[in-house]
């Protein structure tokens, strides 16, 4: 799959590396801005079953 993407990117090796870096950064941006905030309420990470026990 990565070979297919690499072969279809335009330019020489340097241009391909820059374009692929921009694609990865764009994907990370989309994940952090849209996908992760949408999925966060669906994840069980905030379901805490231990209280502090009244210590204080």
C-alpha positions in Angstrom: 0.0 0.0 0.0 2.8 2.5 0.9 4.6 1.6 -2.3 1.5 2.3 -4.3 1.1 5.7 -2.6 4.8 6.5 -3.1 4.7 5.6 -6.8 1.6 7.9 -7.4 3.1 11.0 -5.7 4.4 13.6 -8.1 8.0 14.7 -8.4 11.4 13.4 -7.4 12.4 11.8 -4.1 12.7 15.1 -2.2 9.3 16.3 -3.4 7.7 13.0 -2.7 9.1 13.1 0.9 7.7 16.6 1.5 4.3 15.7 0.0 4.1 12.5 2.1 5.1 14.5 5.2 2.3 17.0 4.5 -0.1 14.2 4.0 0.8 12.6 7.3 0.6 15.9 9.1 -2.8 16.6 7.5 -4.1 13.2 8.6 -2.8 13.8 12.2 -4.6 17.2 12.2 -7.9 15.7 11.0 -7.6 13.0 13.7 -7.0 15.4 16.5 -9.5 18.0 15.4 -12.5 15.8 14.3 -12.1 12.1 14.9 -10.7 12.0 18.5 -13.2 14.6 19.9 -16.1 12.7 18.3 -14.9 9.3 19.7 -13.9 10.5 23.2 -17.4 10.3 24.7 -17.7 6.8 23.4 -14.5 5.6 25.1 -14.7 4.1 28.7 -11.6 6.0 29.9 -13.6 8.4 32.1 -15.6 5.6 33.8 -13.9 5.7 37.2 -15.0 3.1 39.8 -12.7 4.2 42.6 -13.4 7.2 44.8 -10.9 9.0 46.9 -12.5 7.4 50.0 -13.1 10.7 51.8 -9.4 11.1 52.6 -8.4 14.7 53.0 
